[in-house]
Amino acid sequence: MTEVILSVTDLKKSYDDVTAVDGLDFEIEKGECFGLLGPNGAGKSTTLAMLEGMEDPTHGSVRYYGAPLPSDYQSRVGIQFQATALQDFLTPFDNLKLFSSFYDDPIPMDQLIEQFRLRDFLHRDSRHLSGGQRQRLLLALALVHNPEIVFLDEPTTGLDPRSRRDLWDVMTDLKADGRTLILTTHYMEEAEVLCDELVILSHGKTLLQGTPEQLIKDAGVSDLDTLFLSLTGETLVKTQEVIE
Amino acid sequence: MSAIGRSLRRIKSVFIARSLEYLRDRASFGWNLVFPVLIVFALAVVFSGPPRALFTITAVASDSLPELVDFPGVETIEAARNKALERLSRQQTDLVIEVVDDSVNYWVNGNSASGAVLELLLKYTESRPLERGETDGEAIRYVDWVVPGILGMNMMYSALWGVGYVVVRYRQSGYLRRLRATPLTKFEFLSAQVLSRLLVTLTASTIVFVGTNLVLDYKMVGSIGLLLLIALMGGLAMITLGLAIACRTASKEFADGLLNAVTFPMLLLSGVWFSLDGSPEWVQMLAQVLPLTHVLEAARAVMLDNAGFTDIAIHLAVLVGFCIVGMGLSIKLFKW
């Protein structure tokens, strides 16, 4: 029987007179890959920040195994932020060492180096890493303490197709390890390949929720991109491309 | 592992990471060493040679001063008696005059030829009773006087910008947000920043101090230990001030403005380049609320006058106060 790891009830977040998230309700099961989809400004990152415990909701709640978020919640989750800088002049090795020291029982560095294939650029200044190398390093840093839940905020945005596929492999491995993955993405193909459950957001509200197959079947379309187009009048990827 | 042990482990790691970042930034590191050395040598060259041939009289009170003060070529400034005598012993002034009731008290430095000339002129021109006092002390060169100022200025820039600007850069780039998602506490992060920058500041100051002294042989008659204590407290006071400025600021441009707003008054009013003895009282009072003023007054007292701990205790106490307020504000107001 599956177990609910995070449950969200009537979640709202407002900044002054702007409502970024407007009454979300959903549950995330342990070990699943849960996707938050939506165009820019839909409230994905704000929702993710509240699930991560980085932002407090204006209204409603996020519960962990049915209880309020515990004080050591940050030690149970790993977060890969959408835009994270690292300290200048430090190498991936320095960063792994630094982040490992924050926890009592980190994953051995050699294991992380192998798992995320960091060996070839382990002693290179982090400012000189490629997009894919950088994302692999950030993911390794998010997982250094062996967290139960991993948050990924648009992890493949801006990567070339090869690097994106590489990262998908890493995420598939994490899922196979039994971790709960929660990701936001602009790429429908990514959501179809990786996610067990999806919530499509628009203007802070839920438009649709279900498994990718179920959503496609119910809408009678060929793929998620077409479904999204019919819901919002624009494709996610095209929206992103215009912005980039 | 205990909570304190965990905390120390995290502080150590952030300390090492920040120090590595600084040491590998060779341009910044080099500039911190080269800049003050260049300034010291430039001033040593510009102000080399004999002192100016101008007589300087320091008046303790301005009423009914002797006719001598109006002589051509005589410059007169006002100062409190202890300050005036301190200047006389360094031969920064040639004669000190204080008019009390209907008599004129004056002091000369027994080692000063200018003082002897002024004494003769005073005796020749003054009709009121004269009361003589004497101090001694060798003349100091401008470079002797300005070296503590340059070391202090370098410490101020290194401390304020090296912490304040860097923390704002971390915040703006999202690095602090990344750290917030770890068990690292504000106190641990801030402590590591303070310790790392303190090590850098003290090391750079020591290298510049020793290196320039080997060549210029400037005056240092006091305790090296006391001077280190002043550098330690001064460095801490200014680093914590930098942290307080950076504790919430998210814009590098705004931080730039704030840091300039703090460093400019210190550069002008703390006695880096020139003494404020002759300046209006309110300016001198304003200077006392600046940490660099206390660093420089204490350092010059030790280096030039062999002052002891009790002589500079008040300056150290003020610097401790700055540290407590700066660190307290930083921890209270800090935002990742």
Boltz contact constraints between the chains, C-beta under 6 A:
constraints:
  - contact:
      token1: [A, 74]
      token2: [B, 181]
      max_distance: 6.0
  - contact:
      token1: [A, 75]
      token2: [B, 183]
      max_distance: 6.0
  - contact:
      token1: [A, 79]
      token2: [B, 181]
      max_distance: 6.0
  - contact:
      token1: [A, 83]
      token2: [B, 174]
      max_distance: 6.0
  - contact:
      token1: [A, 84]
      token2: [B, 174]
      max_distance: 6.0
  - contact:
      token1: [A, 84]
      token2: [B, 178]
      max_distance: 6.0
  - contact:
      token1: [A, 85]
      token2: [B, 173]
      max_distance: 6.0
  - contact:
      token1: [A, 85]
      token2: [B, 174]
      max_distance: 6.0
  - contact:
      token1: [A, 85]
      token2: [B, 175]
      max_distance: 6.0
  - contact:
      token1: [A, 87]
      token2: [B, 17]
      max_distance: 6.0
  - contact:
      token1: [A, 87]
      token2: [B, 21]
      max_distance: 6.0
  - contact:
      token1: [A, 88]
      token2: [B, 21]
      max_distance: 6.0
  - contact:
      token1: [A, 89]
      token2: [B, 21]
      max_distance: 6.0
  - contact:
      token1: [A, 89]
      token2: [B, 24]
      max_distance: 6.0
  - contact:
      token1: [A, 89]
      token2: [B, 25]
      max_distance: 6.0
  - contact:
      token1: [A, 98]
      token2: [B, 13]
      max_distance: 6.0
  - contact:
      token1: [A, 98]
      token2: [B, 17]
      max_distance: 6.0
  - contact:
      token1: [A, 101]
      token2: [B, 9]
      max_distance: 6.0
  - contact:
      token1: [A, 101]
      token2: [B, 13]
      max_distance: 6.0
  - contact:
      token1: [A, 102]
      token2: [B, 10]
      max_distance: 6.0
  - contact:
      token1: [A, 102]
      token2: [B, 182]
      max_distance: 6.0
  - contact:
      token1: [A, 102]
      token2: [B, 183]
      max_distance: 6.0
  - contact:
      token1: [A, 102]
      token2: [B, 184]
      max_distance: 6.0
